[in-house]
């Protein structure tokens, strides 16, 4: 089945039953969504296709690392509107049940998809939108994103970092001590040169798993090393054009410093099998308003 084709009803019912059962079981989840920075519990919602997402409240945060390396300076104040984000990285199990071609190097239903280009990721966002009867965000001729659409898309770089920080201002959502990273992430120091089942490390205060490590995650934005010098203060969406797209979070082969919330890097986004990486996957978001 072509990846762009609409799913018929019998397969849709199978998808819902499958996802609500096996794919979300056995993920080592230890608690709920945790506490928001304002002191309230964050809300977890389950989509029509059975995927758990966390409602992230809008707010201000300090974006970047500010240490004049890796295009992460200057540290600057940013507002993001409320959105919902997948609790887990998109898995191979979800790809298989939707009959989407999966070229991942490390095979396993509970493992994150990898070796996905940016275009693969946004095509999947559109497919997931169609499945749930939502309006796709991406024009598949121009690849422009309609942020007013109610379907799935990749997070902006600002949304991703805001979610990763989980209300904190340190290098990691759990603080500044990189020795704690192995409790929250599969990275170069403990992953054994491979990906691992999603959700088997500790979640952040906001109930998100694997924001650091396992696979790095595509964001919507084009990459520009100088973008932070003049980016918008509210809901920045990156440069208008570029050759690379933003990748965040570090991966199974990353050193601890590349897993920091503010660390940023660009990667080629084109459909070229020679440029795919077994260390890059993604998770989806939806903007507001959204139905619960």
QUILINMO-V330600 format. One record per backbone hydrogen bond with DSSP energy under -1.0 kcal/mol. CO is the residue of the C=O (numbers start at 0). NH is the residue of the N-H. Records with the same first field share a line. If there is no record, write none. Layout:
# QUILINMO-V330600
CO = NH + NH
This chain:
# QUILINMO-V330600
1 = 4
7 = 11
8 = 12
9 = 13
10 = 14
11 = 15
12 = 16
13 = 17
14 = 18
15 = 19
17 = 22
21 = 24
33 = 41
35 = 38
39 = 35
42 = 54
44 = 52
46 = 49
50 = 46
51 = 86
52 = 44
53 = 84
55 = 82
58 = 79
60 = 77
62 = 75
68 = 71
71 = 65
75 = 62
77 = 60
78 = 234
79 = 58
82 = 55
83 = 285
84 = 53
86 = 208
89 = 112
90 = 94
91 = 95
92 = 96
93 = 97
94 = 99
95 = 98
107 = 110
108 = 92
109 = 197
110 = 91
116 = 120
117 = 121
118 = 122
119 = 123
120 = 124
121 = 125
122 = 126
123 = 127
124 = 128
125 = 129
126 = 130
127 = 131
128 = 133
129 = 132
134 = 150
136 = 145
138 = 142
143 = 138
145 = 148
152 = 284
154 = 219
155 = 159
156 = 160
157 = 161
158 = 162
159 = 163
160 = 164
161 = 165
164 = 167
170 = 260
171 = 174
174 = 171
176 = 179
177 = 180
179 = 182
180 = 183 + 184
182 = 201
185 = 213
186 = 189 + 190
203 = 206
207 = 203
212 = 214
213 = 251
215 = 280
216 = 247
220 = 245
223 = 226
225 = 228
226 = 229
232 = 78
243 = 222
244 = 266
245 = 218
246 = 264
247 = 216
248 = 212
250 = 253
253 = 187
254 = 257
255 = 258
259 = 262
264 = 246
266 = 244
268 = 118
269 = 271
271 = 274
276 = 114 + 279
278 = 215
279 = 115
280 = 217
281 = 89
283 = 85
284 = 152
285 = 83
